[in-house]
Amino acid sequence: MSISENIEKYQNALPENTTLVAVSKTKPVPILMQAYEAGQRVFGENKIQEMVSKWEEMPKDIQWHMIGHVQTNKVKYMAPFVDLIHTVDSLKLLKEINKQAAKHQRVIKCLLQIKIAKEEHKFGLHQTDAWQLLAKDIQDTLPHVSIVGLMGMASFTDDKTQIETEFKTLSNLHQKFIKQHPQLTILSMGMSGDYTLALDHGSTMVRIGSSIFGARNYN
Ligand SMILES: *Cc1c(COP(=O)(O)O)cnc(C)c1O
């Protein structure tokens, strides 16, 4: 199927109020433009430099989502335009986003990335640290960030039961958090291989790359 057919397929298959993030990392601008022309406006990238150069070249009504690990010293490059950062995993990073957003008179939306996978290398906050971070009334002290939800990545495995357990964990956590912090409406979970499971467990935002754009050569 073509890229535009893939976009249409997802737009039709996803429940209402579910956002499709087209994960376009490593793909060149003409490929992204095929998705754009099919109506896609939300794109996800995992490298700041790559996202900046695509933002410069592409139409300005695109919402750019950062889905990769963020180094504090690179926040400044995306602060003028990034719509949503999925991968906030420390107070230090949140403070830097606030500082850089202020320079552009912006409020940058953020998700707290929660570690749900078993693998050691996966980034993210532990549940208790995320809870403590939210308890600090950061929304009062950091007016240029807006924490709007949670994000998680399941283990890279074929074991559906394990993936499901991890999604359940995040979903339960989201339910608990939203009671205390009703602004945390977004639950970003699910990729090409596991998005239907994620939807079953309350995902409101899926990040789909390879099954829209085809396999990647790297990353
Ligand atoms: C690459 C990536 C995706 C998309 O993965 P696919 O399996 O290609 O759909 C989703 N989320 C994150 C954080 C990624 O880095």
py3Dmol code that shows the C-alpha trace and the ligand (Angstrom):
import py3Dmol

protein = """\
ATOM      1  CA  MET A   1       0.000   0.000   0.000  1.00  0.00           C
ATOM      2  CA  SER A   2       1.090   3.563  -0.601  1.00  0.00           C
ATOM      3  CA  ILE A   3       1.863   5.977   2.211  1.00  0.00           C
ATOM      4  CA  SER A   4      -1.350   7.904   1.616  1.00  0.00           C
ATOM      5  CA  GLU A   5      -3.356   4.673   1.729  1.00  0.00           C
ATOM      6  CA  ASN A   6      -1.652   3.758   4.989  1.00  0.00           C
ATOM      7  CA  ILE A   7      -2.504   7.137   6.497  1.00  0.00           C
ATOM      8  CA  GLU A   8      -6.124   6.756   5.413  1.00  0.00           C
ATOM      9  CA  LYS A   9      -6.253   3.258   6.829  1.00  0.00           C
ATOM     10  CA  TYR A  10      -5.134   4.455  10.251  1.00  0.00           C
ATOM     11  CA  GLN A  11      -7.310   7.556  10.217  1.00  0.00           C
ATOM     12  CA  ASN A  12     -10.310   5.306   9.590  1.00  0.00           C
ATOM     13  CA  ALA A  13      -9.316   2.528  11.981  1.00  0.00           C
ATOM     14  CA  LEU A  14      -8.459   4.616  15.037  1.00  0.00           C
ATOM     15  CA  PRO A  15     -11.225   5.518  17.458  1.00  0.00           C
ATOM     16  CA  GLU A  16     -12.323   9.129  17.633  1.00  0.00           C
ATOM     17  CA  ASN A  17     -10.215  11.185  20.069  1.00  0.00           C
ATOM     18  CA  THR A  18      -7.166   9.065  19.301  1.00  0.00           C
ATOM     19  CA  THR A  19      -4.248  10.943  17.812  1.00  0.00           C
ATOM     20  CA  LEU A  20      -2.075   9.370  15.153  1.00  0.00           C
ATOM     21  CA  VAL A  21       1.555  10.427  15.388  1.00  0.00           C
ATOM     22  CA  ALA A  22       3.259   9.545  12.110  1.00  0.00           C
ATOM     23  CA  VAL A  23       6.772   8.585  13.170  1.00  0.00           C
ATOM     24  CA  SER A  24       8.927   9.800  10.298  1.00  0.00           C
ATOM     25  CA  LYS A  25      12.435   9.467  11.754  1.00  0.00           C
ATOM     26  CA  THR A  26      15.121   8.668   9.154  1.00  0.00           C
ATOM     27  CA  LYS A  27      12.702   9.267   6.265  1.00  0.00           C
ATOM     28  CA  PRO A  28      13.343  12.116   3.799  1.00  0.00           C
ATOM     29  CA  VAL A  29      11.049  15.125   3.350  1.00  0.00           C
ATOM     30  CA  PRO A  30       9.432  13.973   0.036  1.00  0.00           C
ATOM     31  CA  ILE A  31       8.246  10.829   1.846  1.00  0.00           C
ATOM     32  CA  LEU A  32       6.801  12.884   4.704  1.00  0.00           C
ATOM     33  CA  MET A  33       5.079  15.119   2.157  1.00  0.00           C
ATOM     34  CA  GLN A  34       3.131  12.125   0.862  1.00  0.00           C
ATOM     35  CA  ALA A  35       1.663  11.701   4.330  1.00  0.00           C
ATOM     36  CA  TYR A  36       1.076  15.447   4.606  1.00  0.00           C
ATOM     37  CA  GLU A  37      -0.822  15.453   1.348  1.00  0.00           C
ATOM     38  CA  ALA A  38      -2.996  12.630   2.664  1.00  0.00           C
ATOM     39  CA  GLY A  39      -3.992  14.955   5.497  1.00  0.00           C
ATOM     40  CA  GLN A  40      -1.504  13.968   8.195  1.00  0.00           C
ATOM     41  CA  ARG A  41      -0.432  16.907  10.368  1.00  0.00           C
ATOM     42  CA  VAL A  42       1.222  15.290  13.401  1.00  0.00           C
ATOM     43  CA  PHE A  43       4.752  13.945  12.889  1.00  0.00           C
ATOM     44  CA  GLY A  44       7.086  12.337  15.419  1.00  0.00           C
ATOM     45  CA  GLU A  45      10.879  12.501  15.307  1.00  0.00           C
ATOM     46  CA  ASN A  46      13.502  11.182  17.702  1.00  0.00           C
ATOM     47  CA  LYS A  47      16.482  13.395  16.859  1.00  0.00           C
ATOM     48  CA  ILE A  48      16.300  17.133  17.454  1.00  0.00           C
ATOM     49  CA  GLN A  49      18.598  18.126  14.589  1.00  0.00           C
ATOM     50  CA  GLU A  50      16.614  16.065  12.089  1.00  0.00           C
ATOM     51  CA  MET A  51      13.311  17.478  13.357  1.00  0.00           C
ATOM     52  CA  VAL A  52      14.621  21.051  13.071  1.00  0.00           C
ATOM     53  CA  SER A  53      15.674  20.650   9.459  1.00  0.00           C
ATOM     54  CA  LYS A  54      12.373  19.027   8.494  1.00  0.00           C
ATOM     55  CA  TRP A  55      10.465  21.802  10.311  1.00  0.00           C
ATOM     56  CA  GLU A  56      12.424  24.394   8.322  1.00  0.00           C
ATOM     57  CA  GLU A  57      11.584  22.757   5.002  1.00  0.00           C
ATOM     58  CA  MET A  58       8.003  21.678   5.521  1.00  0.00           C
ATOM     59  CA  PRO A  59       4.606  23.455   5.790  1.00  0.00           C
ATOM     60  CA  LYS A  60       4.135  25.356   9.028  1.00  0.00           C
ATOM     61  CA  ASP A  61       0.803  23.802  10.011  1.00  0.00           C
ATOM     62  CA  ILE A  62       2.565  20.583  11.023  1.00  0.00           C
ATOM     63  CA  GLN A  63       2.672  19.679  14.718  1.00  0.00           C
ATOM     64  CA  TRP A  64       6.104  18.276  15.552  1.00  0.00           C
ATOM     65  CA  HIS A  65       6.364  15.760  18.384  1.00  0.00           C
ATOM     66  CA  MET A  66       9.681  14.828  19.971  1.00  0.00           C
ATOM     67  CA  ILE A  67       9.567  11.120  20.834  1.00  0.00           C
ATOM     68  CA  GLY A  68      13.269  10.421  21.422  1.00  0.00           C
ATOM     69  CA  HIS A  69      15.458  10.895  24.466  1.00  0.00           C
ATOM     70  CA  VAL A  70      16.209  14.594  24.964  1.00  0.00           C
ATOM     71  CA  GLN A  71      19.552  15.992  26.052  1.00  0.00           C
ATOM     72  CA  THR A  72      19.147  19.181  28.068  1.00  0.00           C
ATOM     73  CA  ASN A  73      21.632  21.147  25.972  1.00  0.00           C
ATOM     74  CA  LYS A  74      19.595  20.559  22.798  1.00  0.00           C
ATOM     75  CA  VAL A  75      16.198  21.756  24.030  1.00  0.00           C
ATOM     76  CA  LYS A  76      16.914  25.260  22.732  1.00  0.00           C
ATOM     77  CA  TYR A  77      16.894  24.118  19.100  1.00  0.00           C
ATOM     78  CA  MET A  78      13.325  22.830  19.182  1.00  0.00           C
ATOM     79  CA  ALA A  79      11.873  25.356  21.648  1.00  0.00           C
ATOM     80  CA  PRO A  80      10.645  27.743  18.917  1.00  0.00           C
ATOM     81  CA  PHE A  81       8.275  25.219  17.390  1.00  0.00           C
ATOM     82  CA  VAL A  82       7.941  21.799  19.069  1.00  0.00           C
ATOM     83  CA  ASP A  83       4.310  20.997  19.861  1.00  0.00           C
ATOM     84  CA  LEU A  84       4.636  18.082  22.291  1.00  0.00           C
ATOM     85  CA  ILE A  85       7.627  16.434  23.974  1.00  0.00           C
ATOM     86  CA  HIS A  86       6.771  12.808  24.833  1.00  0.00           C
ATOM     87  CA  THR A  87       9.929  11.969  26.687  1.00  0.00           C
ATOM     88  CA  VAL A  88      10.306  14.135  29.782  1.00  0.00           C
ATOM     89  CA  ASP A  89      12.080  12.044  32.401  1.00  0.00           C
ATOM     90  CA  SER A  90      13.509  14.508  34.921  1.00  0.00           C
ATOM     91  CA  LEU A  91      12.807  17.760  36.719  1.00  0.00           C
ATOM     92  CA  LYS A  92      16.070  19.104  35.314  1.00  0.00           C
ATOM     93  CA  LEU A  93      14.813  18.602  31.763  1.00  0.00           C
ATOM     94  CA  LEU A  94      11.444  20.128  32.598  1.00  0.00           C
ATOM     95  CA  LYS A  95      13.162  23.225  33.995  1.00  0.00           C
ATOM     96  CA  GLU A  96      15.243  23.601  30.850  1.00  0.00           C
ATOM     97  CA  ILE A  97      12.160  23.264  28.624  1.00  0.00           C
ATOM     98  CA  ASN A  98      10.463  25.948  30.729  1.00  0.00           C
ATOM     99  CA  LYS A  99      13.467  28.256  30.400  1.00  0.00           C
ATOM    100  CA  GLN A 100      13.749  27.858  26.623  1.00  0.00           C
ATOM    101  CA  ALA A 101       9.986  28.112  26.061  1.00  0.00           C
ATOM    102  CA  ALA A 102       9.951  31.392  28.002  1.00  0.00           C
ATOM    103  CA  LYS A 103      12.427  32.901  25.541  1.00  0.00           C
ATOM    104  CA  HIS A 104       9.857  32.378  22.803  1.00  0.00           C
ATOM    105  CA  GLN A 105       6.822  33.317  24.923  1.00  0.00           C
ATOM    106  CA  ARG A 106       5.539  29.788  24.462  1.00  0.00           C
ATOM    107  CA  VAL A 107       4.019  27.078  26.618  1.00  0.00           C
ATOM    108  CA  ILE A 108       5.387  23.690  25.551  1.00  0.00           C
ATOM    109  CA  LYS A 109       3.245  20.633  26.161  1.00  0.00           C
ATOM    110  CA  CYS A 110       5.031  17.682  27.762  1.00  0.00           C
ATOM    111  CA  LEU A 111       4.354  14.069  28.645  1.00  0.00           C
ATOM    112  CA  LEU A 112       6.111  12.302  31.486  1.00  0.00           C
ATOM    113  CA  GLN A 113       7.791   9.177  30.155  1.00  0.00           C
ATOM    114  CA  ILE A 114       7.229   6.274  32.517  1.00  0.00           C
ATOM    115  CA  LYS A 115       9.496   3.258  32.548  1.00  0.00           C
ATOM    116  CA  ILE A 116       7.315   0.209  31.999  1.00  0.00           C
ATOM    117  CA  ALA A 117       9.639  -2.084  30.038  1.00  0.00           C
ATOM    118  CA  LYS A 118      11.767  -4.692  31.729  1.00  0.00           C
ATOM    119  CA  GLU A 119      14.841  -3.833  29.685  1.00  0.00           C
ATOM    120  CA  GLU A 120      17.423  -1.825  31.565  1.00  0.00           C
ATOM    121  CA  HIS A 121      18.238   0.538  28.722  1.00  0.00           C
ATOM    122  CA  LYS A 122      14.753   1.996  28.344  1.00  0.00           C
ATOM    123  CA  PHE A 123      14.514   5.560  29.579  1.00  0.00           C
ATOM    124  CA  GLY A 124      11.777   6.876  31.793  1.00  0.00           C
ATOM    125  CA  LEU A 125      10.741   7.852  35.278  1.00  0.00           C
ATOM    126  CA  HIS A 126       9.806   5.335  37.899  1.00  0.00           C
ATOM    127  CA  GLN A 127       6.172   5.661  38.917  1.00  0.00           C
ATOM    128  CA  THR A 128       6.935   7.030  42.347  1.00  0.00           C
ATOM    129  CA  ASP A 129       9.308   9.666  40.975  1.00  0.00           C
ATOM    130  CA  ALA A 130       6.685  10.807  38.459  1.00  0.00           C
ATOM    131  CA  TRP A 131       4.117  11.042  41.224  1.00  0.00           C
ATOM    132  CA  GLN A 132       6.485  13.093  43.384  1.00  0.00           C
ATOM    133  CA  LEU A 133       7.366  15.356  40.495  1.00  0.00           C
ATOM    134  CA  LEU A 134       3.696  16.150  39.907  1.00  0.00           C
ATOM    135  CA  ALA A 135       3.155  16.735  43.622  1.00  0.00           C
ATOM    136  CA  LYS A 136       5.664  19.599  43.594  1.00  0.00           C
ATOM    137  CA  ASP A 137       3.139  22.022  42.100  1.00  0.00           C
ATOM    138  CA  ILE A 138       5.473  22.468  39.172  1.00  0.00           C
ATOM    139  CA  GLN A 139       2.697  24.021  37.127  1.00  0.00           C
ATOM    140  CA  ASP A 140       2.946  27.075  39.370  1.00  0.00           C
ATOM    141  CA  THR A 141       6.714  27.363  39.279  1.00  0.00           C
ATOM    142  CA  LEU A 142       7.169  26.394  35.607  1.00  0.00           C
ATOM    143  CA  PRO A 143       4.522  28.376  33.708  1.00  0.00           C
ATOM    144  CA  HIS A 144       6.033  27.704  30.275  1.00  0.00           C
ATOM    145  CA  VAL A 145       5.500  23.953  30.370  1.00  0.00           C
ATOM    146  CA  SER A 146       2.200  22.166  30.470  1.00  0.00           C
ATOM    147  CA  ILE A 147       2.215  18.520  31.525  1.00  0.00           C
ATOM    148  CA  VAL A 148      -0.633  16.929  29.627  1.00  0.00           C
ATOM    149  CA  GLY A 149      -0.170  13.196  30.058  1.00  0.00           C
ATOM    150  CA  LEU A 150       1.984  10.098  30.236  1.00  0.00           C
ATOM    151  CA  MET A 151       4.005   8.122  27.705  1.00  0.00           C
ATOM    152  CA  GLY A 152       5.448   4.634  27.791  1.00  0.00           C
ATOM    153  CA  MET A 153       7.174   2.062  25.621  1.00  0.00           C
ATOM    154  CA  ALA A 154       6.616  -1.640  26.077  1.00  0.00           C
ATOM    155  CA  SER A 155       9.454  -4.155  25.996  1.00  0.00           C
ATOM    156  CA  PHE A 156      10.753  -5.170  22.591  1.00  0.00           C
ATOM    157  CA  THR A 157       9.408  -8.724  22.616  1.00  0.00           C
ATOM    158  CA  ASP A 158       6.998 -11.066  20.840  1.00  0.00           C
ATOM    159  CA  ASP A 159       5.491 -11.992  24.191  1.00  0.00           C
ATOM    160  CA  LYS A 160       2.039 -10.427  23.965  1.00  0.00           C
ATOM    161  CA  THR A 161       1.239 -11.197  27.570  1.00  0.00           C
ATOM    162  CA  GLN A 162       4.223  -9.217  28.749  1.00  0.00           C
ATOM    163  CA  ILE A 163       3.403  -6.251  26.508  1.00  0.00           C
ATOM    164  CA  GLU A 164      -0.161  -6.343  27.749  1.00  0.00           C
ATOM    165  CA  THR A 165       0.970  -6.412  31.374  1.00  0.00           C
ATOM    166  CA  GLU A 166       3.153  -3.368  30.765  1.00  0.00           C
ATOM    167  CA  PHE A 167       0.359  -1.461  29.027  1.00  0.00           C
ATOM    168  CA  LYS A 168      -1.995  -2.327  31.882  1.00  0.00           C
ATOM    169  CA  THR A 169       0.518  -0.998  34.377  1.00  0.00           C
ATOM    170  CA  LEU A 170       0.743   2.315  32.536  1.00  0.00           C
ATOM    171  CA  SER A 171      -2.979   2.527  32.019  1.00  0.00           C
ATOM    172  CA  ASN A 172      -3.692   1.968  35.726  1.00  0.00           C
ATOM    173  CA  LEU A 173      -1.123   4.572  36.588  1.00  0.00           C
ATOM    174  CA  HIS A 174      -2.741   7.010  34.168  1.00  0.00           C
ATOM    175  CA  GLN A 175      -6.135   6.417  35.810  1.00  0.00           C
ATOM    176  CA  LYS A 176      -4.621   7.098  39.207  1.00  0.00           C
ATOM    177  CA  PHE A 177      -2.768  10.241  38.074  1.00  0.00           C
ATOM    178  CA  ILE A 178      -5.704  11.747  36.223  1.00  0.00           C
ATOM    179  CA  LYS A 179      -7.848  11.651  39.367  1.00  0.00           C
ATOM    180  CA  GLN A 180      -5.363  13.912  41.103  1.00  0.00           C
ATOM    181  CA  HIS A 181      -4.264  15.877  38.022  1.00  0.00           C
ATOM    182  CA  PRO A 182      -7.160  16.099  35.555  1.00  0.00           C
ATOM    183  CA  GLN A 183      -5.036  17.926  32.969  1.00  0.00           C
ATOM    184  CA  LEU A 184      -3.150  14.682  32.215  1.00  0.00           C
ATOM    185  CA  THR A 185      -5.565  13.650  29.485  1.00  0.00           C
ATOM    186  CA  ILE A 186      -3.083  12.068  27.057  1.00  0.00           C
ATOM    187  CA  LEU A 187      -1.838   8.495  27.243  1.00  0.00           C
ATOM    188  CA  SER A 188       0.806   7.977  24.540  1.00  0.00           C
ATOM    189  CA  MET A 189       1.377   4.264  24.043  1.00  0.00           C
ATOM    190  CA  GLY A 190       1.447   1.867  21.107  1.00  0.00           C
ATOM    191  CA  MET A 191       3.642   1.537  18.019  1.00  0.00           C
ATOM    192  CA  SER A 192       3.260  -0.364  14.718  1.00  0.00           C
ATOM    193  CA  GLY A 193       3.524  -3.781  16.307  1.00  0.00           C
ATOM    194  CA  ASP A 194       1.438  -3.269  19.425  1.00  0.00           C
ATOM    195  CA  TYR A 195      -0.966  -0.376  18.886  1.00  0.00           C
ATOM    196  CA  THR A 196      -4.155  -2.486  18.929  1.00  0.00           C
ATOM    197  CA  LEU A 197      -3.190  -3.835  22.354  1.00  0.00           C
ATOM    198  CA  ALA A 198      -2.435  -0.285  23.444  1.00  0.00           C
ATOM    199  CA  LEU A 199      -5.858   0.917  22.277  1.00  0.00           C
ATOM    200  CA  ASP A 200      -7.488  -1.900  24.233  1.00  0.00           C
ATOM    201  CA  HIS A 201      -5.819  -0.445  27.316  1.00  0.00           C
ATOM    202  CA  GLY A 202      -6.848   3.159  26.934  1.00  0.00           C
ATOM    203  CA  SER A 203      -4.186   4.697  24.712  1.00  0.00           C
ATOM    204  CA  THR A 204      -5.214   8.101  23.312  1.00  0.00           C
ATOM    205  CA  MET A 205      -2.137   8.625  21.130  1.00  0.00           C
ATOM    206  CA  VAL A 206      -0.358   6.024  19.002  1.00  0.00           C
ATOM    207  CA  ARG A 207       3.090   6.483  17.485  1.00  0.00           C
ATOM    208  CA  ILE A 208       3.239   4.612  14.174  1.00  0.00           C
ATOM    209  CA  GLY A 209       6.351   4.542  12.007  1.00  0.00           C
ATOM    210  CA  SER A 210       7.248   1.481   9.969  1.00  0.00           C
ATOM    211  CA  SER A 211       3.734   0.400   9.095  1.00  0.00           C
ATOM    212  CA  ILE A 212       3.106   3.808   7.494  1.00  0.00           C
ATOM    213  CA  PHE A 213       6.487   4.588   5.955  1.00  0.00           C
ATOM    214  CA  GLY A 214       8.037   1.126   5.593  1.00  0.00           C
ATOM    215  CA  ALA A 215      11.005  -0.379   7.396  1.00  0.00           C
ATOM    216  CA  ARG A 216      13.878   1.854   8.464  1.00  0.00           C
ATOM    217  CA  ASN A 217      17.496   1.136   7.582  1.00  0.00           C
ATOM    218  CA  TYR A 218      18.727   2.295  10.950  1.00  0.00           C
ATOM    219  CA  ASN A 219      17.282   3.385  14.326  1.00  0.00           C
TER     220      ASN A 219
END
"""
ligand_1 = """\
15
LIG
C 10.531 4.622 16.342
C 9.555 4.849 17.424
C 8.192 4.548 17.235
C 7.635 3.931 15.976
O 8.031 2.613 15.849
P 7.399 1.649 14.712
O 7.603 0.301 15.267
O 8.194 1.921 13.490
O 5.974 2.018 14.562
C 7.322 4.837 18.271
N 7.746 5.373 19.431
C 9.040 5.679 19.643
C 9.442 6.284 20.942
C 9.991 5.420 18.645
O 11.286 5.725 18.870
"""
view = py3Dmol.view(width=600, height=400)
view.addModel(protein, "pdb")
view.setStyle({"model": 0}, {"cartoon": {"style": "trace"}})
view.addModel(ligand_1, "xyz")
view.setStyle({"model": 1}, {"stick": {}})
view.zoomTo()
view.show()
